[in-house]
Every structure is written in C-alpha cells, then in structure tokens.
Amino acid sequence: MSQAALEANQPRIGAHPGRLGNALFGGSAWIFAILVLVLLAGVMISLISGAWPAFQHFGVSFIWTEVWNPNRARYGALAPLYGTVVSSVIAMVIGVPISLGIAIFLTELCPTYLRRPISTAVELLAAVPSIIYGMWGLFALVPLMQKYIEPAIIGSLGNIPLIGDLFQGPPYGIGLFTAGLILSAMVLPYMVSIMRDVFETVPPQLRESAYGLGATTWEVIGSVVLPYSRVGVIGAFMLALGRALGETMAVTFVVGNSYHIMKSILAPGATISSSLANEFAEADGLQLSSLLAEGFLLFVLTFTVIGMARLMLLRLQRKYG
Amino acid sequence: MANSASATASVRSSNAIVRSRLRKNAIIRALSIAATVAGLSLLAWILGDLLFKGFSTLSVSLFTMDTPPPGSAGGLANAIIGSLLITGIGILIATPIGILAGTFLIEYGRGSTLAEVIRFVNDMLVSAPSIIIGLFVYQVIVAPMHHFSAWAGAIALGIIALPIIVRTTQDMLQLVPDALREAAYALGAPKWRVIVVVSYRAAFQGMLTGVLLAIARISGETAPLLFTALSNPGRTTDMSSPMASLPVVIYNFAGSPYADWQNLAWAGALLITFSVLTLNIIARSFAPKTRN
C-alpha cells in the first residue's frame, strides 16, 4: 500500500469525525420536532384570524344565538354547539357501559385463546373509516330507527312525565339520537383498548389476593380493578368524548342538518362538524367566517377535553410506568 | 337451643348473601358477554352489509372508467388514482418529518422539558378532529392561493399522519436498549451514525408498522379533503387542480338520490374498507411482539 493511501486512512487528529453529519441530522430532528408545536399554534392562529370578522360582526353573543340564516346573513353557533354536545353525550351514555363490558370480558372472563382475535376484531372496528359508518348509518340504521326503534321509544319513554319531552315527535329516523348511536359505535373501540391497557396496570397480586379471599369476578372488578385504575378509565372516557365531539362524516349523513333546537333528542339537528362539512366549500364572506368561528369553538371544546384526558393518562403513566 | 337456632339462621343468611353475590356476579358476566357479542356483531353487520351491497357492483369498468354523470355507466378510476396520489404524497411528506421528530424526542431530548411538551402536544394532535386540520390547511393554503388543489389535500392528510408516525417512532425507539447505542459509541461512531445504523435498524419493524397504520388512517379520511382537494369529475394527475378521491366521491354519491351513484358509492366503500382493514392486519403482523 502506498504511503498516501495509508495517510488517507489515518484519522486526522483534531477533526471530529461526523461533526457535520451530527449538526445536520440533529438540527433537522430539532426543527421537525418544533414543527409539531408550530402546527398546534398555527391551527389556533389560523382559526382565530378566520373567525375574527364573525366575532367582530356578531359579538360574543355569536356563541349563544340560535339562528343560522344565510339569506339574511344572520349566524349564531348555539344550535350546532347544542347538537355537538347532545350527540356526544348520547354516544357516551350508550358507549360507556358497553365498552366497560367488553373490557371486563377481555381482561377477566375471556379464555386466553380468544383474547387476541377478539381484541383484534374490536381494534378493526376503530380502523373502519368514519365515512363508512355514516353511509352504513344512512342506509342500514336509519330505516330501522324509523320503523321500529324510534316508534318503540316514543311509545314507552315518551309517556314518562318530566323526561318524556325528550322522546316525543314523529320518528324521523335521522336526528341527534341516531347520530349519537353511530358515534357510540365509533368511539367504542378507543375506550375498550385504553381500558384494557389500564386494567392491565393493576398488579396481579392485588387481583389474586381478592380472588383468594373468595371475591367474585364482579367484586374484584368493582372493588379492586376499577378503584385502582379510576384515573385511566376516566381518561379513556374523555379521550373518546373528544373524538365524538369532533367526528364529522359519521354524523353528517344522519343528523338531519336542522339549525333549530328541538326539545326531543329524536328530532333532526346539526353539529358543528356537520355544518362545516355541508356548507364550507360553497361559503364566502360572513358565512365563511361564521363557519370558521364554529371551527374555533370546536377546537377549544375538543382540545380542552383531549388535553384533560391526556393529562390524566400521563399522570397514570408516571405513577405506574 | 337458642344457640343452634341462631347458628342455623346465620348459616341461612350467609347462604342468602352468597347466593345474592353469585347472582350479581352472574348478571355482570352475562352483561359483559352480551356487550362483547354486540360489538362483534356490529363489525360483522357493517362488513356483511358492505360485501352484500358492494360486491355485486364490482366490475372491471370500476377501475377503467371515470365517475359518470347521473344515469350513465361509469366507474371510479379517477377517484382511485386521486386517492392513491393524495394519500401517497401525504405519507411521503409525513414520514421523514415524523421519523425525525420522533428521533429528536428519544435520541436528543429524552427527559427534557421541551421533549415532554412536544410529546404531550403530539398526543393531543393524534386525537384531534381531522376536520379542524382541514380548516387549517384551507386557511393557510387554499385561501391565499384562491383555489382548491390536490396539494392542499395531500398536505392536510400529511398533517393527520404526522403525529401518528411521531408517536410510533418515539415508542419504538424507546424500546431499543441503551447498551446497543453505547456499544456503537464505543466503536467511535458519531451520534447520527449510531441513530441511523443502530437505533433505526433495531426499531425498523415497529416504525414500519406506524407508517402503515398512518396510511390506513389517512386513506379513509374524508372531512379534511372536502375543503382542500374538493373533487373533480374528470381524471387528472395535476396536483395543483382539484382532484377526486374515493372518500369524497363516496360522500357525494351516497347522499345523492340516484341509484347508480349510490351503487358506485357502495363499491367504493367496499374497496376502501377492505384495503384499510388489510393494511391494518399487515401492519399488525409487522409489529414487534413486546408491548410497551
């Protein structure tokens, strides 16, 4: 080997090998990580700037005004805000007990050989795109609701004093209740998979000692597992609530798109996301700004709920690794 | 006598307590089994409906003809091409950015406040409603340029995929043992080489799973495309014009009163659901067996 080649193979003293590579690689990693923060700030700023004309024109009362009239250029967010909250609450009322049941089944009752296939099936339910839920809701669920389920509800619950008003009127099929029902199916898998993970943080010693004292499965769940994993379970519910509040396509098909607040939860309504999906692409001027203002309200609502949920789950993670 | 009577009574009452405890337990068991059966039947119902209504509309013309005006024959070719382009470019944008950002969180910033904050914000973005991302991209790209474009759609989908990729990259790099990294450092490798040659190689399968799951997630997204890529009745590969995509075509056609449009929507729904589910199952098979 020649002397020159040997010298080329020697590391030069004083030069740090890979310094340039380190700077480039580390620098771009830092920039892209910061980009995640910039993204959140950008979303907030762009929504505020877009919503500004609407808030300037209507004032803060935009939030609690129940009117949506493109012909007279009068807009208020109350009806969609109401629909968003009500459909999500319905979704939680239906979805929470069912998801709790599935999570209990998977962690406590299920034979080991069935655990993996059933978990996978539930997770596939989360993978089905939301537009498919919407379409299936419109063609499969709405006719069923109109013919059988809603008449039965109106006939039974509709006659109870005080809460009866919530369940009256003609069976439209579409409406806030149907939207909530589909939402409950959509958020179910999220709740199940987080709850299953959270239940598994319960130390086996605690569970086994309760069984050893002669506790039944339900007593172990009610007195040991749930109290121990309370924070995580509530976090799972709130994360699902955040999803339900912002869900668009599944709701848009079946909610009815009416900007009047009705007493009955079976009546058609609108959610913020459904009004955005229906009107945004064709809107301009004040209507566009009002829609962006709705979007801003949705942003505040969902990010508050999701943020709280994440804080709870983070606390749990810190505590139990 | 009194003694034995009270003993029998206490046995009887304790039997009653045991019975009621067992009864309660049986009810809860039955309810949780019923909930599981309900969840599984729901999946079967949706997939069954899709197969039943979508399968009969599957044909070769679906992949060769474009979306028709109502009343004439057609297919979904322009929407399929559009979906592939928008999703593909979206994931090409998100993957390098997401992997590098996830790398920063574990390899550079581990334990720092900045990394903790970014991680928290990223977790929030994972669950953020996709329609809000659509509004953001509209405000930042569509409104200043005064027209809808497939670029805007691809960027919107990229922003939705980004936090998913950051999250999985971060989770997978965290599983790489430090001893591996230290061994590479001891050989004199610079940090970036250690990350690329050791950490990435060890975490490769998990990171691939993340990217595949992100593709599955964004290929069914509809809401953000409504304000960005919009739709287009014709076939185009021009990213600066509005472009049709399967989800938006399904949305427009399913809500229409025309039977042939509704049939095309079912066919599209079948295509997209089964590709998304297949992707998910493939992604899961790549996932490392250890759970974090």
Boltz contact constraints between the chains, C-beta under 6 A:
constraints:
  - contact:
      token1: [A, 17]
      token2: [B, 190]
      max_distance: 6.0
  - contact:
      token1: [A, 18]
      token2: [B, 190]
      max_distance: 6.0
  - contact:
      token1: [A, 21]
      token2: [B, 190]
      max_distance: 6.0
  - contact:
      token1: [A, 21]
      token2: [B, 192]
      max_distance: 6.0
  - contact:
      token1: [A, 22]
      token2: [B, 190]
      max_distance: 6.0
  - contact:
      token1: [A, 22]
      token2: [B, 191]
      max_distance: 6.0
  - contact:
      token1: [A, 22]
      token2: [B, 192]
      max_distance: 6.0
  - contact:
      token1: [A, 25]
      token2: [B, 192]
      max_distance: 6.0
  - contact:
      token1: [A, 26]
      token2: [B, 108]
      max_distance: 6.0
  - contact:
      token1: [A, 28]
      token2: [B, 100]
      max_distance: 6.0
  - contact:
      token1: [A, 29]
      token2: [B, 100]
      max_distance: 6.0
  - contact:
      token1: [A, 29]
      token2: [B, 103]
      max_distance: 6.0
  - contact:
      token1: [A, 29]
      token2: [B, 104]
      max_distance: 6.0
  - contact:
      token1: [A, 29]
      token2: [B, 108]
      max_distance: 6.0
  - contact:
      token1: [A, 30]
      token2: [B, 104]
      max_distance: 6.0
  - contact:
      token1: [A, 32]
      token2: [B, 97]
      max_distance: 6.0
  - contact:
      token1: [A, 32]
      token2: [B, 100]
      max_distance: 6.0
  - contact:
      token1: [A, 32]
      token2: [B, 101]
      max_distance: 6.0
  - contact:
      token1: [A, 33]
      token2: [B, 101]
      max_distance: 6.0
  - contact:
      token1: [A, 33]
      token2: [B, 104]
      max_distance: 6.0
  - contact:
      token1: [A, 33]
      token2: [B, 118]
      max_distance: 6.0
  - contact:
      token1: [A, 36]
      token2: [B, 101]
      max_distance: 6.0
  - contact:
      token1: [A, 36]
      token2: [B, 118]
      max_distance: 6.0
  - contact:
      token1: [A, 36]
      token2: [B, 121]
      max_distance: 6.0
  - contact:
      token1: [A, 36]
      token2: [B, 122]
      max_distance: 6.0
  - contact:
      token1: [A, 37]
      token2: [B, 121]
      max_distance: 6.0
  - contact:
      token1: [A, 40]
      token2: [B, 121]
      max_distance: 6.0
  - contact:
      token1: [A, 43]
      token2: [B, 136]
      max_distance: 6.0
  - contact:
      token1: [A, 46]
      token2: [B, 136]
      max_distance: 6.0
  - contact:
      token1: [A, 46]
      token2: [B, 139]
      max_distance: 6.0
  - contact:
      token1: [A, 46]
      token2: [B, 140]
      max_distance: 6.0
  - contact:
      token1: [A, 50]
      token2: [B, 139]
      max_distance: 6.0
  - contact:
      token1: [A, 98]
      token2: [B, 35]
      max_distance: 6.0
  - contact:
      token1: [A, 101]
      token2: [B, 31]
      max_distance: 6.0
  - contact:
      token1: [A, 101]
      token2: [B, 32]
      max_distance: 6.0
  - contact:
      token1: [A, 101]
      token2: [B, 35]
      max_distance: 6.0
  - contact:
      token1: [A, 102]
      token2: [B, 35]
      max_distance: 6.0
  - contact:
      token1: [A, 102]
      token2: [B, 36]
      max_distance: 6.0
  - contact:
      token1: [A, 102]
      token2: [B, 39]
      max_distance: 6.0
  - contact:
      token1: [A, 104]
      token2: [B, 32]
      max_distance: 6.0
  - contact:
      token1: [A, 105]
      token2: [B, 32]
      max_distance: 6.0
  - contact:
      token1: [A, 105]
      token2: [B, 36]
      max_distance: 6.0
  - contact:
      token1: [A, 121]
      token2: [B, 40]
      max_distance: 6.0
  - contact:
      token1: [A, 121]
      token2: [B, 43]
      max_distance: 6.0
  - contact:
      token1: [A, 122]
      token2: [B, 39]
      max_distance: 6.0
  - contact:
      token1: [A, 124]
      token2: [B, 277]
      max_distance: 6.0
  - contact:
      token1: [A, 125]
      token2: [B, 43]
      max_distance: 6.0
  - contact:
      token1: [A, 127]
      token2: [B, 276]
      max_distance: 6.0
  - contact:
      token1: [A, 127]
      token2: [B, 280]
      max_distance: 6.0
  - contact:
      token1: [A, 129]
      token2: [B, 220]
      max_distance: 6.0
  - contact:
      token1: [A, 131]
      token2: [B, 222]
      max_distance: 6.0
  - contact:
      token1: [A, 131]
      token2: [B, 247]
      max_distance: 6.0
  - contact:
      token1: [A, 131]
      token2: [B, 250]
      max_distance: 6.0
  - contact:
      token1: [A, 131]
      token2: [B, 251]
      max_distance: 6.0
  - contact:
      token1: [A, 132]
      token2: [B, 269]
      max_distance: 6.0
  - contact:
      token1: [A, 132]
      token2: [B, 273]
      max_distance: 6.0
  - contact:
      token1: [A, 135]
      token2: [B, 254]
      max_distance: 6.0
  - contact:
      token1: [A, 135]
      token2: [B, 269]
      max_distance: 6.0
  - contact:
      token1: [A, 136]
      token2: [B, 46]
      max_distance: 6.0
  - contact:
      token1: [A, 136]
      token2: [B, 49]
      max_distance: 6.0
  - contact:
      token1: [A, 140]
      token2: [B, 49]
      max_distance: 6.0
  - contact:
      token1: [A, 185]
      token2: [B, 42]
      max_distance: 6.0
  - contact:
      token1: [A, 216]
      token2: [B, 21]
      max_distance: 6.0
  - contact:
      token1: [A, 216]
      token2: [B, 25]
      max_distance: 6.0
  - contact:
      token1: [A, 217]
      token2: [B, 25]
      max_distance: 6.0
  - contact:
      token1: [A, 218]
      token2: [B, 24]
      max_distance: 6.0
  - contact:
      token1: [A, 218]
      token2: [B, 25]
      max_distance: 6.0
  - contact:
      token1: [A, 218]
      token2: [B, 28]
      max_distance: 6.0
  - contact:
      token1: [A, 239]
      token2: [B, 127]
      max_distance: 6.0
  - contact:
      token1: [A, 242]
      token2: [B, 127]
      max_distance: 6.0
  - contact:
      token1: [A, 246]
      token2: [B, 129]
      max_distance: 6.0
  - contact:
      token1: [A, 248]
      token2: [B, 131]
      max_distance: 6.0
  - contact:
      token1: [A, 248]
      token2: [B, 223]
      max_distance: 6.0
  - contact:
      token1: [A, 249]
      token2: [B, 222]
      max_distance: 6.0
  - contact:
      token1: [A, 249]
      token2: [B, 223]
      max_distance: 6.0
  - contact:
      token1: [A, 273]
      token2: [B, 131]
      max_distance: 6.0
  - contact:
      token1: [A, 276]
      token2: [B, 131]
      max_distance: 6.0
  - contact:
      token1: [A, 277]
      token2: [B, 226]
      max_distance: 6.0
  - contact:
      token1: [A, 280]
      token2: [B, 227]
      max_distance: 6.0
  - contact:
      token1: [A, 281]
      token2: [B, 226]
      max_distance: 6.0
  - contact:
      token1: [A, 295]
      token2: [B, 135]
      max_distance: 6.0
  - contact:
      token1: [A, 299]
      token2: [B, 132]
      max_distance: 6.0
  - contact:
      token1: [A, 302]
      token2: [B, 129]
      max_distance: 6.0
  - contact:
      token1: [A, 306]
      token2: [B, 124]
      max_distance: 6.0
  - contact:
      token1: [A, 306]
      token2: [B, 127]
      max_distance: 6.0
  - contact:
      token1: [A, 307]
      token2: [B, 124]
      max_distance: 6.0
  - contact:
      token1: [A, 310]
      token2: [B, 123]
      max_distance: 6.0
  - contact:
      token1: [A, 310]
      token2: [B, 124]
      max_distance: 6.0
